Amino acid sequence: MYLSRLVPNPLSRDVQQDLADCQKLHQTIMAAFPQTKSSPRQTFGVLYRLETSQRPHILVQSRVVPDWGQLPPGYCLEDPMVKSLQSQYERLRDGMVLRFRLTANPTKKIDTKTGPDGKRKNGRRVVLRKEDEQIAWLVRKGETGGFELLSLATRPEIANVAVLPMAGSRRGIHSQGRLTFGGVVFEGQLRITDAQCFRDALASGIGSGKSYGFGLLSIA
């Protein structure tokens, strides 16, 4: 697994367009990976997150080394940084306490009723807007992803988990309007309960909207 860090040039027209349209940002990032018949994002495990605090930058996680030479000229203020995460992943053990950051798209499916033919219909996905629903969603993700939130387990006031509103959007391909993704930035501390499940969660991401900058779980 590899982690890249891009520092976009705010004066670049390409950067300005990418920051205004997450569909275009997705296309720019995926251009650094080989094209495949199946989903390149899933094939190469590409997850990314735009960090806007302090000096804006983009973190990109992938199973292969990206070719950032495919970026438009002048896109970055400095050469992209790429480092291997393999040794860090191998050191993960049950019981380890880590700081984390996650920009996620908490959702749930509704109207998943069983039809007359006995088959369960795939319902529509809706965004969770309430803070308690968003936190409960992350707790459930932790149960299947091999981790628990320490602050939620020990501090009902959520002292170590900051929930900040965030949104991403893209222009609809077949629409003149905009499609909007509800998002939340989670920060805090977690404890690993199943190291292998946790590695899988790190590699595959958390929740939906992974093509548009959601789901990358960062740890320290």
C-alpha positions as CSV (number, residue, x, y, z in Angstrom):
1,M,0.0,0.0,0.0
2,Y,1.2,3.5,-0.9
3,L,0.4,7.0,0.3
4,S,0.8,10.1,-1.9
5,R,0.7,13.7,-0.9
6,L,-0.1,16.3,-3.5
7,V,0.1,20.1,-2.9
8,P,-2.1,21.7,-5.6
9,N,-1.2,25.1,-7.0
10,P,-4.2,27.4,-6.3
11,L,-3.3,29.5,-9.3
12,S,-3.7,26.6,-11.7
13,R,-6.9,26.6,-13.7
14,D,-7.0,22.8,-13.6
15,V,-6.8,22.9,-9.8
16,Q,-9.5,25.5,-9.5
17,Q,-11.8,23.4,-11.7
18,D,-11.0,20.2,-9.7
19,L,-11.7,21.9,-6.4
20,A,-15.1,23.1,-7.7
21,D,-16.1,19.8,-9.2
22,C,-15.3,16.5,-7.4
23,Q,-16.1,14.5,-10.5
24,K,-13.3,16.3,-12.3
25,L,-11.0,15.8,-9.3
26,H,-11.7,12.1,-9.4
27,Q,-10.8,12.0,-13.1
28,T,-7.5,13.9,-12.5
29,I,-6.5,11.5,-9.8
30,M,-7.5,8.3,-11.7
31,A,-5.4,9.5,-14.7
32,A,-2.3,8.5,-12.7
33,F,-3.4,4.8,-12.7
34,P,-3.6,2.3,-15.6
35,Q,-7.0,2.1,-17.3
36,T,-8.8,-1.2,-16.8
37,K,-12.1,-2.7,-18.1
38,S,-13.3,-3.0,-14.5
39,S,-13.3,-0.1,-12.1
40,P,-9.7,1.2,-11.8
41,R,-10.4,2.8,-8.5
42,Q,-11.4,-0.6,-7.0
43,T,-8.7,-2.5,-8.9
44,F,-5.9,-0.4,-7.5
45,G,-7.6,0.4,-4.2
46,V,-7.6,4.2,-4.8
47,L,-8.9,6.3,-1.9
48,Y,-8.2,10.0,-1.5
49,R,-9.1,13.0,0.7
50,L,-8.8,16.8,0.2
51,E,-7.4,18.4,3.3
52,T,-8.3,22.1,3.5
53,S,-6.9,23.0,6.9
54,Q,-3.6,25.0,7.0
55,R,-1.8,24.2,3.7
56,P,-4.3,22.5,1.4
57,H,-3.2,19.2,0.1
58,I,-4.6,15.9,-1.3
59,L,-3.8,12.5,0.2
60,V,-4.1,9.5,-2.1
61,Q,-3.8,5.9,-1.0
62,S,-3.4,3.1,-3.5
63,R,-2.1,-0.5,-3.9
64,V,0.3,0.6,-6.7
65,V,2.7,3.5,-7.2
66,P,0.8,6.2,-9.1
67,D,2.3,8.0,-12.1
68,W,1.9,11.6,-11.1
69,G,3.7,12.7,-14.3
70,Q,0.2,12.4,-15.8
71,L,-0.9,15.5,-13.8
72,P,-1.4,18.7,-15.9
73,P,1.6,21.0,-16.1
74,G,1.9,23.3,-13.1
75,Y,-0.7,21.3,-11.1
76,C,1.5,20.9,-8.0
77,L,3.6,23.5,-6.1
78,E,6.1,20.8,-5.3
79,D,7.0,17.2,-6.4
80,P,4.4,14.7,-5.2
81,M,5.5,12.7,-2.2
82,V,5.0,8.9,-2.4
83,K,5.8,6.5,0.5
84,S,5.1,2.8,1.3
85,L,2.7,2.0,4.1
86,Q,3.6,-1.7,4.2
87,S,5.8,-1.6,7.3
88,Q,3.3,0.5,9.2
89,Y,0.5,-1.9,8.3
90,E,2.5,-5.0,9.3
91,R,3.1,-3.5,12.8
92,L,-0.6,-3.1,13.5
93,R,-1.7,-5.4,16.4
94,D,-4.8,-6.0,18.5
95,G,-5.1,-3.5,21.4
96,M,-3.1,-0.7,19.7
97,V,-4.5,2.8,20.4
98,L,-4.3,5.2,17.5
99,R,-5.4,8.6,16.5
100,F,-7.5,8.7,13.4
101,R,-9.1,11.0,10.8
102,L,-11.9,10.1,8.4
103,T,-13.9,12.1,6.0
104,A,-17.0,9.9,5.4
105,N,-20.4,9.9,3.7
106,P,-22.6,8.3,6.4
107,T,-25.7,6.8,4.7
108,K,-28.4,4.2,5.1
109,K,-30.6,2.3,2.7
110,I,-34.4,2.6,2.9
111,D,-37.3,0.9,1.1
112,T,-35.4,-2.4,0.9
113,K,-38.6,-4.5,0.9
114,T,-39.0,-8.0,-0.3
115,G,-40.9,-8.3,-3.6
116,P,-43.6,-10.8,-4.6
117,D,-40.9,-13.0,-6.2
118,G,-39.2,-13.3,-2.8
119,K,-36.2,-11.2,-3.8
120,R,-35.2,-8.3,-1.6
121,K,-35.2,-5.0,-3.5
122,N,-32.1,-2.8,-3.4
123,G,-33.4,0.3,-1.6
124,R,-32.3,3.9,-2.1
125,R,-29.5,5.4,-0.1
126,V,-30.1,8.5,2.0
127,V,-27.7,10.6,4.0
128,L,-27.6,10.6,7.8
129,R,-28.0,14.2,8.9
130,K,-28.2,13.9,12.7
131,E,-25.0,13.8,14.7
132,D,-26.1,10.9,16.9
133,E,-27.0,8.9,13.7
134,Q,-23.6,9.7,12.2
135,I,-21.7,8.6,15.3
136,A,-23.8,5.4,15.6
137,W,-23.0,4.7,11.9
138,L,-19.2,4.9,12.6
139,V,-19.6,2.7,15.7
140,R,-21.2,0.0,13.4
141,K,-18.4,0.4,10.9
142,G,-15.9,-0.2,13.7
143,E,-17.7,-3.4,14.7
144,T,-17.2,-4.8,11.2
145,G,-13.9,-3.0,10.6
146,G,-11.9,-4.3,13.6
147,F,-11.9,-1.2,15.8
148,E,-13.7,0.6,18.6
149,L,-14.0,4.3,19.3
150,L,-12.5,4.9,22.7
151,S,-14.1,8.3,23.3
152,L,-17.6,6.9,22.6
153,A,-16.9,4.0,25.0
154,T,-15.6,6.1,27.8
155,R,-16.9,9.7,27.2
156,P,-20.6,10.2,26.4
157,E,-19.8,13.9,25.6
158,I,-17.6,12.6,22.8
159,A,-14.6,14.6,24.0
160,N,-12.1,12.9,21.6
161,V,-14.3,12.8,18.5
162,A,-14.9,16.0,16.5
163,V,-17.8,15.8,14.1
164,L,-17.6,18.6,11.5
165,P,-20.0,19.3,8.6
166,M,-18.6,18.9,5.1
167,A,-20.0,18.5,1.6
168,G,-18.8,17.5,-1.8
169,S,-20.6,17.9,-5.1
170,R,-20.3,17.2,-8.8
171,R,-22.2,18.2,-11.9
172,G,-24.6,15.6,-13.1
173,I,-23.6,14.0,-16.4
174,H,-27.3,13.9,-17.5
175,S,-28.5,16.9,-15.6
176,Q,-28.0,20.7,-15.5
177,G,-28.1,20.7,-11.7
178,R,-25.6,19.5,-9.1
179,L,-25.5,16.2,-7.1
180,T,-24.5,16.7,-3.5
181,F,-22.9,14.3,-1.1
182,G,-23.4,14.9,2.6
183,G,-20.1,14.3,4.5
184,V,-18.6,14.4,8.0
185,V,-15.1,14.7,9.3
186,F,-14.5,12.3,12.2
187,E,-11.4,12.7,14.4
188,G,-10.4,11.0,17.6
189,Q,-8.9,7.9,19.1
190,L,-9.6,4.2,18.4
191,R,-8.4,0.8,19.6
192,I,-7.8,-2.1,17.2
193,T,-9.9,-5.1,18.1
194,D,-9.1,-7.3,15.1
195,A,-5.9,-6.3,13.3
196,Q,-6.6,-8.2,10.1
197,C,-10.2,-6.7,9.8
198,F,-8.7,-3.3,10.5
199,R,-6.1,-3.7,7.8
200,D,-8.9,-4.7,5.4
201,A,-10.9,-1.6,6.4
202,L,-7.8,0.7,5.9
203,A,-7.3,-0.8,2.4
204,S,-10.9,-0.8,1.3
205,G,-12.1,2.4,2.9
206,I,-15.1,3.2,5.1
207,G,-18.6,3.9,3.8
208,S,-19.9,5.1,0.4
209,G,-18.7,7.9,-1.9
210,K,-15.2,6.6,-2.3
211,S,-14.9,7.9,-5.8
212,Y,-15.5,11.4,-4.6
213,G,-13.0,11.8,-1.8
214,F,-14.8,9.9,1.1
215,G,-13.7,6.8,3.0
216,L,-9.9,7.2,3.5
217,L,-9.2,6.3,7.2
218,S,-5.9,7.9,8.3
219,I,-4.1,6.7,11.5
220,A,-1.2,7.8,13.6
